[in-house]
Amino acid sequence: MEPGNKLAGISDNKMSKKKTDCIQCKHFYITWDPPFPYGCRAFAIKARRYPSCEVFIASGKDCQLFEMKRFGEIEKNNQNTNI
């Protein structure tokens, strides 16, 4: 393993330059399971690292199920339901 690399067996030159930001994905969630705090509904996994890292380690490819969250949609729906 190369010095400074935190992903076991993955060299920096193999990592994608454009990284998937799980926090901005609609499938990402925080679990209540302390050993596995991050989850992905699309892949049905819980992990210690962001799910996109786990996908990359397992497949060698960036996450193919990433979908951007629609920020603001929830606030609009909440405003319409207030009486």
Buried (B, 14 or more C-beta within 10 A) or exposed (E): EEEEEEBEEBEEEEEEEEEBEBEEBEBBBEEEEEEEBBBBEBBEBBBEBBBBBBBBBEEEEBBEBBEEEEEEEEEEEEEEEEE
